[in-house]
Amino acid sequence: MNVFKNKIVSLLALKGLTSADYARFLGIRAQALQGKYNNNRYRFSDLLKLADMTNTRLAFVDKKGKVIVSFELSDLSNEQEQEQANK
């Protein structure tokens, strides 16, 4: 049983989306997404894009429900800009 895949597919379904929609959003083929599902090989950027696509947030939340750290898709571009500046 692939818990990660089930949760991702469930989130997509709740938002009226499919795995094929997610693959297109990532810019990959459906077969490549199936490989990610089968091998639990998700990049952090894949999950940030999933959150963006589903209009949700990727975050660490404490046991009381308080968001401690929230990540945004823009964090990726900020990180890339910093890497370029350091070269």
BALOBA-1460 file (C-alpha; in Angstrom, 3 decimals):
// residues 87
<rec num="1" residu="m" x="0.000" y="0.000" z="0.000"/>
<rec num="2" residu="n" x="1.410" y="3.363" z="-1.014"/>
<rec num="3" residu="v" x="0.274" y="5.865" z="1.607"/>
<rec num="4" residu="f" x="1.994" y="8.830" z="-0.064"/>
<rec num="5" residu="k" x="0.409" y="8.153" z="-3.442"/>
<rec num="6" residu="n" x="-3.014" y="7.654" z="-1.826"/>
<rec num="7" residu="k" x="-2.800" y="10.981" z="-0.022"/>
<rec num="8" residu="i" x="-1.660" y="12.850" z="-3.117"/>
<rec num="9" residu="v" x="-4.356" y="11.259" z="-5.288"/>
<rec num="10" residu="s" x="-6.955" y="12.003" z="-2.589"/>
<rec num="11" residu="l" x="-5.918" y="15.660" z="-2.428"/>
<rec num="12" residu="l" x="-6.112" y="15.918" z="-6.199"/>
<rec num="13" residu="a" x="-9.557" y="14.300" z="-6.213"/>
<rec num="14" residu="l" x="-10.809" y="16.678" z="-3.510"/>
<rec num="15" residu="k" x="-9.794" y="19.530" z="-5.798"/>
<rec num="16" residu="g" x="-11.359" y="17.931" z="-8.897"/>
<rec num="17" residu="l" x="-7.982" y="17.076" z="-10.422"/>
<rec num="18" residu="t" x="-6.302" y="13.895" z="-11.612"/>
<rec num="19" residu="s" x="-2.799" y="12.496" z="-11.603"/>
<rec num="20" residu="a" x="-2.627" y="13.336" z="-15.311"/>
<rec num="21" residu="d" x="-3.343" y="16.988" z="-14.439"/>
<rec num="22" residu="y" x="-0.579" y="16.873" z="-11.829"/>
<rec num="23" residu="a" x="1.882" y="15.331" z="-14.310"/>
<rec num="24" residu="r" x="1.121" y="18.088" z="-16.835"/>
<rec num="25" residu="f" x="1.571" y="20.713" z="-14.114"/>
<rec num="26" residu="l" x="4.975" y="19.223" z="-13.271"/>
<rec num="27" residu="g" x="5.868" y="19.131" z="-16.966"/>
<rec num="28" residu="i" x="6.407" y="15.380" z="-17.003"/>
<rec num="29" residu="r" x="4.698" y="12.393" z="-18.610"/>
<rec num="30" residu="a" x="2.101" y="10.395" z="-16.691"/>
<rec num="31" residu="q" x="4.502" y="7.425" z="-16.720"/>
<rec num="32" residu="a" x="7.176" y="9.491" z="-14.979"/>
<rec num="33" residu="l" x="4.675" y="10.498" z="-12.293"/>
<rec num="34" residu="q" x="3.726" y="6.838" z="-11.890"/>
<rec num="35" residu="g" x="7.421" y="6.136" z="-11.281"/>
<rec num="36" residu="k" x="7.457" y="8.783" z="-8.544"/>
<rec num="37" residu="y" x="4.378" y="7.163" z="-7.014"/>
<rec num="38" residu="n" x="5.822" y="3.651" z="-7.195"/>
<rec num="39" residu="n" x="9.220" y="4.582" z="-5.756"/>
<rec num="40" residu="n" x="8.188" y="7.383" z="-3.367"/>
<rec num="41" residu="r" x="10.608" y="9.706" z="-5.145"/>
<rec num="42" residu="y" x="9.153" y="13.149" z="-4.719"/>
<rec num="43" residu="r" x="11.236" y="16.268" z="-4.811"/>
<rec num="44" residu="f" x="10.456" y="19.069" z="-2.451"/>
<rec num="45" residu="s" x="9.628" y="21.135" z="-5.527"/>
<rec num="46" residu="d" x="7.090" y="18.477" z="-6.626"/>
<rec num="47" residu="l" x="5.232" y="18.901" z="-3.349"/>
<rec num="48" residu="l" x="5.418" y="22.695" z="-3.484"/>
<rec num="49" residu="k" x="3.946" y="22.567" z="-6.970"/>
<rec num="50" residu="l" x="1.229" y="20.198" z="-5.741"/>
<rec num="51" residu="a" x="0.333" y="22.697" z="-3.031"/>
<rec num="52" residu="d" x="0.269" y="25.534" z="-5.557"/>
<rec num="53" residu="m" x="-1.841" y="23.530" z="-8.000"/>
<rec num="54" residu="t" x="-4.372" y="22.617" z="-5.311"/>
<rec num="55" residu="n" x="-4.415" y="26.078" z="-3.738"/>
<rec num="56" residu="t" x="-3.073" y="24.693" z="-0.460"/>
<rec num="57" residu="r" x="0.099" y="25.172" z="1.593"/>
<rec num="58" residu="l" x="2.967" y="22.885" z="2.438"/>
<rec num="59" residu="a" x="3.723" y="23.475" z="6.104"/>
<rec num="60" residu="f" x="4.957" y="22.110" z="9.388"/>
<rec num="61" residu="v" x="2.129" y="22.307" z="11.887"/>
<rec num="62" residu="d" x="2.495" y="21.636" z="15.599"/>
<rec num="63" residu="k" x="0.224" y="19.224" z="17.445"/>
<rec num="64" residu="k" x="-2.043" y="22.079" z="18.483"/>
<rec num="65" residu="g" x="-2.628" y="23.011" z="14.832"/>
<rec num="66" residu="k" x="-0.394" y="26.091" z="14.761"/>
<rec num="67" residu="v" x="1.588" y="26.580" z="11.542"/>
<rec num="68" residu="i" x="5.259" y="26.775" z="12.502"/>
<rec num="69" residu="v" x="6.822" y="27.039" z="9.031"/>
<rec num="70" residu="s" x="5.026" y="27.431" z="5.723"/>
<rec num="71" residu="f" x="6.608" y="26.967" z="2.313"/>
<rec num="72" residu="e" x="5.548" y="28.730" z="-0.880"/>
<rec num="73" residu="l" x="6.290" y="28.079" z="-4.528"/>
<rec num="74" residu="s" x="8.087" y="31.425" z="-4.629"/>
<rec num="75" residu="d" x="10.619" y="29.961" z="-2.166"/>
<rec num="76" residu="l" x="12.008" y="27.931" z="-5.076"/>
<rec num="77" residu="s" x="12.749" y="30.973" z="-7.195"/>
<rec num="78" residu="n" x="14.216" y="32.792" z="-4.188"/>
<rec num="79" residu="e" x="16.524" y="29.834" z="-3.533"/>
<rec num="80" residu="q" x="17.617" y="29.703" z="-7.167"/>
<rec num="81" residu="e" x="18.319" y="33.444" z="-7.170"/>
<rec num="82" residu="q" x="20.481" y="33.087" z="-4.062"/>
<rec num="83" residu="e" x="22.406" y="30.187" z="-5.608"/>
<rec num="84" residu="q" x="23.068" y="32.245" z="-8.750"/>
<rec num="85" residu="a" x="24.245" y="35.208" z="-6.652"/>
<rec num="86" residu="n" x="26.690" y="32.992" z="-4.750"/>
<rec num="87" residu="k" x="28.380" y="31.724" z="-7.946"/>
